[in-house]
Amino acid sequence: MKDLTIKSIIKVCQYDELSDEDKKLIDQSIEATKRSYAPYSKFSVGAAALLNNGITVTGNNQENAAYPSGLCAERTTLFYANSQYPESAVKTLAIAARTERDFIDTPIPPCGACRQVILETEKRFGNSIRILLYGKECIYIVEGIGSLLPLSFDASAMD
């Protein structure tokens, strides 16, 4: 028996350390939380995706009384981007979350289903997606979903 060691590198920075492009994307994800429909969880999430063609699309979580029928901000954003701009890869995805009181202090990562969709989007276009996770105290920068989903399942497993 042997151990398998998995290493993920996630950069931690402050808002003022970001490039202007990244600040703008974070700001758009923060703004997108205001359009969230979260009457049950009271937890609003916004996402903004910068596409390789320079267009930015946003989305947010949409809840439903039949809980499994809702959708997370990340998937709303990526599905919209892929449906409206099917030839444009996602370059960077920014995510922000807040409660009714305020934005969260430390960044939250995407849920498992969203991680899988991010992986599929990377595979679809053959490029990694930078992920910016916003928190009031700091921002995490993730260079590709592999750092958040190291033992992933994709189509190659079915070959």
C-alpha positions as CSV (number, residue, x, y, z in Angstrom):
1,M,0.0,0.0,0.0
2,K,1.2,3.5,-0.7
3,D,-0.1,7.0,-0.1
4,L,-1.2,9.3,-2.9
5,T,-0.4,12.9,-2.0
6,I,-2.5,15.6,-3.7
7,K,-1.3,19.2,-3.5
8,S,-3.4,22.3,-4.3
9,I,-2.0,25.8,-4.5
10,I,-4.5,28.6,-3.8
11,K,-3.2,32.2,-3.7
12,V,-4.6,34.4,-1.0
13,C,-4.6,38.2,-1.6
14,Q,-6.4,41.4,-0.8
15,Y,-8.7,43.2,-3.2
16,D,-6.2,46.0,-3.8
17,E,-3.6,43.5,-5.0
18,L,-5.8,42.4,-7.9
19,S,-5.4,43.6,-11.5
20,D,-8.0,46.1,-12.7
21,E,-9.6,43.3,-14.8
22,D,-9.9,41.0,-11.8
23,K,-11.3,43.9,-9.6
24,K,-13.9,44.6,-12.2
25,L,-14.9,40.9,-12.4
26,I,-15.2,40.7,-8.6
27,D,-17.3,43.8,-8.5
28,Q,-19.6,42.3,-11.1
29,S,-20.0,39.1,-9.0
30,I,-20.8,41.3,-5.9
31,E,-23.4,43.2,-7.9
32,A,-24.9,39.9,-9.2
33,T,-25.7,38.9,-5.6
34,K,-28.2,41.7,-5.5
35,R,-30.3,39.9,-8.2
36,S,-30.2,36.6,-6.5
37,Y,-33.5,34.9,-5.6
38,A,-32.8,33.3,-2.2
39,P,-35.9,33.6,-0.1
40,Y,-35.3,30.2,1.7
41,S,-31.6,30.1,2.5
42,K,-31.1,33.9,2.7
43,F,-27.7,33.2,1.2
44,S,-27.1,35.1,-2.1
45,V,-24.4,34.1,-4.5
46,G,-23.3,36.0,-7.6
47,A,-20.9,35.0,-10.3
48,A,-19.3,36.8,-13.2
49,A,-17.5,35.0,-16.1
50,L,-15.0,36.8,-18.3
51,L,-15.0,35.1,-21.7
52,N,-12.0,35.0,-24.1
53,N,-13.9,37.3,-26.5
54,G,-13.9,40.0,-23.8
55,I,-17.6,39.7,-22.9
56,T,-18.6,39.3,-19.3
57,V,-21.7,37.5,-18.3
58,T,-23.2,37.3,-14.8
59,G,-25.5,35.0,-12.9
60,N,-26.8,34.3,-9.4
61,N,-28.4,31.6,-7.4
62,Q,-32.1,31.0,-8.0
63,E,-33.9,29.0,-5.3
64,N,-37.2,27.2,-5.4
65,A,-39.5,25.8,-2.7
66,A,-38.9,22.4,-4.2
67,Y,-35.2,22.8,-3.2
68,P,-33.6,20.5,-5.8
69,S,-35.1,22.7,-8.5
70,G,-33.0,25.7,-7.8
71,L,-29.6,26.4,-9.4
72,C,-26.3,27.8,-8.1
73,A,-24.8,31.1,-9.4
74,E,-21.8,29.3,-10.9
75,R,-23.9,27.0,-13.0
76,T,-26.4,29.7,-14.0
77,T,-23.5,31.8,-15.2
78,L,-21.6,29.1,-17.1
79,F,-24.7,27.6,-18.7
80,Y,-25.7,31.1,-19.9
81,A,-22.2,31.8,-21.2
82,N,-22.1,28.4,-23.0
83,S,-25.6,28.9,-24.5
84,Q,-25.1,32.4,-25.7
85,Y,-21.4,32.3,-26.7
86,P,-20.7,28.7,-27.5
87,E,-17.4,29.4,-29.3
88,S,-15.9,31.5,-26.5
89,A,-14.1,29.9,-23.6
90,V,-14.4,31.1,-20.1
91,K,-11.2,32.8,-19.0
92,T,-12.0,33.8,-15.4
93,L,-14.9,33.1,-13.1
94,A,-15.5,35.3,-10.0
95,I,-17.8,34.3,-7.2
96,A,-19.1,36.3,-4.2
97,A,-21.6,35.3,-1.5
98,R,-23.5,37.2,1.2
99,T,-26.0,36.6,3.9
100,E,-28.8,39.1,4.6
101,R,-26.4,41.0,6.8
102,D,-23.2,41.3,4.8
103,F,-20.8,39.5,2.5
104,I,-19.0,36.6,4.0
105,D,-15.6,37.1,5.7
106,T,-13.7,34.2,4.0
107,P,-14.4,32.9,0.5
108,I,-16.5,29.9,-0.1
109,P,-15.7,27.4,-2.8
110,P,-18.2,26.1,-5.4
111,C,-20.3,23.1,-4.4
112,G,-19.5,19.7,-5.9
113,A,-22.1,20.0,-8.7
114,C,-20.6,23.4,-9.7
115,R,-17.1,22.0,-9.6
116,Q,-18.1,19.3,-12.0
117,V,-19.7,21.9,-14.4
118,I,-16.5,24.0,-14.2
119,L,-14.5,20.9,-15.1
120,E,-16.7,20.1,-18.0
121,T,-16.5,23.7,-19.3
122,E,-12.7,23.5,-19.0
123,K,-12.7,20.2,-21.0
124,R,-15.1,21.6,-23.6
125,F,-12.7,24.4,-24.5
126,G,-9.4,22.8,-23.6
127,N,-8.3,25.5,-21.2
128,S,-8.2,26.1,-17.4
129,I,-10.5,28.6,-15.8
130,R,-9.1,31.0,-13.2
131,I,-11.4,31.2,-10.3
132,L,-11.6,34.2,-8.0
133,L,-13.4,33.6,-4.7
134,Y,-14.4,36.8,-2.8
135,G,-14.5,37.2,0.9
136,K,-14.3,40.5,2.9
137,E,-11.1,39.5,4.6
138,C,-9.4,38.0,1.5
139,I,-9.7,36.7,-2.0
140,Y,-8.7,33.2,-3.1
141,I,-7.2,32.8,-6.6
142,V,-7.4,29.3,-8.0
143,E,-5.7,28.5,-11.3
144,G,-8.0,25.9,-12.7
145,I,-10.6,23.5,-11.2
146,G,-8.0,20.8,-10.6
147,S,-7.0,22.5,-7.4
148,L,-10.6,22.3,-6.1
149,L,-11.5,18.9,-7.7
150,P,-8.2,16.9,-7.8
151,L,-9.6,13.5,-8.4
152,S,-12.1,14.4,-11.0
153,F,-14.5,12.4,-13.2
154,D,-14.7,13.3,-16.9
155,A,-15.4,11.7,-20.2
156,S,-11.9,10.2,-20.4
157,A,-12.9,7.8,-17.5
158,M,-15.5,6.2,-19.9
159,D,-13.0,5.5,-22.7
